[in-house]
Amino acid sequence: MHSIMRNKPLTMKRREFVRQCLGLSGGLLLASSVPALLNGGIAYADSGHAPIRKPIPATGDRLSSIGMGTWRTFNVGSSPALLAQRVEILRHFLQSGGECIDSSPMYGSSREVIGHCLNVLNKEGANLTDKVFPADKIWTYEEAATRRQYDESADLWGLTSFELMQVHNLLAWEAHLPVLMEMKAKGQLRYVGITTSHGRRHSDLEQIMRKYPLDFVQLTYNARDRAVEDRLLPLARDRGIAVIVNRPFDGGQLIDDLQRQQIALPDWAGSVQCTNWPQLLLKFITSHPAVTCAIPATSRLEHMRENMGALTGSLPDEPLRRELLNYLSRQPGLRGMRPA
Ligand SMILES: NC(=O)c1ccc[n+]([C@@H]2O[C@H](COP(=O)([O-])OP(=O)(O)OC[C@H]3O[C@@H](n4cnc5c(N)ncnc54)[C@H](OP(=O)(O)O)[C@@H]3O)[C@@H](O)[C@H]2O)c1
């Protein structure tokens, strides 16, 4: 794990060790992830099974292009049966090469449940948790509570520090951002970010992205909701800000609509190794050049299996991305779609 888990002996991460021995930066070490054109798609991996990992501009380190959200899906309290299911969901996520886990104090018991699952997997000793990229949020009106909430979250996850701490929904951002930046400067935190999922906050977010040296921004982007394409995604690229995409399935509605209307996958989906809609919807997102990772949430192991299928193989190139949008916009029963 990038950050230190309290219940695990402190050892140098293997990746960090190799990097130091070779005197390489993160980006160079993962040269197999450099894109090359292949069959109309962008190939990110030498073998079909290596996870697609995209750069974090601030450091050049790479992050798996499929992460995991936890809103609702990990808010399951203390039921042993539900906890055991979450352990299996997280196990599959990590075994497939997933890294970023996103949570928030807003998500009920999710932080505690993540902590429980990591602890169970850690005790098994298979080093599964070594690559977790823990990302949480500050979500409080209380301006003086930044540090306190950070510590509380770290405690619930079983960590001493986070890789990424984000201000949730721009709440009291004027107070929280400077504290997080200071913590980063002192080495208590690796990356600082800010999140929203509301179009009405986009102009505020744009101003913050222009003014502050953010490492990450988290926003909503999917084949139906493309409001960020015009300004925020290009700005993130210009400013070197990594992008995490929330609500990649439009909260699940987009998959439901596609399935209810029995809309067939386009016949070229196999050329980018997609066998179902969730994979194609996720690859549409992660193939955007500004996007670092998408964080779909699921409460079901079979859905996690489907979603992690989007982490390998090739990604649609620009013509295929446009073709997907045009195909979806031609489906009469699918609301809210617009052509490329
Ligand atoms: N402002 C913010 O910071 C903010 C706002 C919104 C979201 N987020 C983050 O982003 C994450 C993702 O957003 P979200 O949870 O709102 O929406 P989402 O990931 O777009 O959709 C989640 C829904 O999709 C369903 N689903 C997942 N995989 C599926 C599959 N393979 N087949 C069919 N259905 C599938 C899930 O149902 P099942 O459980 O049945 O699989 C769930 O109901 C959140 O969990 C949270 O961590 C952050």
The ligand as an ORCA input file, in Angstrom:
! r2SCAN-3c Opt
* xyz 0 1
  N     -19.075     14.669     -5.361
  C     -18.433     13.531     -5.207
  O     -17.353     13.504     -4.668
  C     -19.040     12.272     -5.720
  C     -20.343     12.272     -6.251
  C     -20.853     11.084     -6.741
  C     -20.082      9.918     -6.692
  N     -18.822      9.938     -6.144
  C     -17.978      8.721     -6.098
  O     -18.094      8.060     -7.357
  C     -18.507      6.709     -7.154
  C     -19.315      6.223     -8.352
  O     -20.505      6.978     -8.528
  P     -21.953      6.395     -8.192
  O     -21.807      5.324     -7.190
  O     -22.821      7.535     -7.869
  O     -22.483      5.858     -9.577
  P     -22.027      4.785    -10.684
  O     -20.728      4.159    -10.332
  O     -22.188      5.484    -11.981
  O     -23.205      3.719    -10.567
  C     -23.312      2.854     -9.488
  C     -24.462      1.919     -9.792
  O     -24.139      1.140    -10.938
  C     -24.457     -0.211    -10.712
  N     -23.454     -1.052    -11.378
  C     -22.112     -1.054    -11.168
  N     -21.508     -1.951    -11.978
  C     -22.499     -2.512    -12.706
  C     -22.509     -3.522    -13.705
  N     -21.391     -4.102    -14.139
  N     -23.709     -3.887    -14.244
  C     -24.869     -3.300    -13.838
  N     -24.922     -2.335    -12.875
  C     -23.733     -1.947    -12.313
  C     -24.424     -0.401     -9.231
  O     -25.386     -1.357     -8.853
  P     -24.914     -2.764     -8.173
  O     -24.544     -2.405     -6.769
  O     -26.130     -3.619     -8.304
  O     -23.772     -3.255     -8.990
  C     -24.776      0.974     -8.679
  O     -26.163      1.059     -8.445
  C     -19.302      6.795     -5.844
  O     -19.489      5.519     -5.273
  C     -18.418      7.719     -5.040
  O     -17.302      7.031     -4.514
  C     -18.285     11.104     -5.679
*
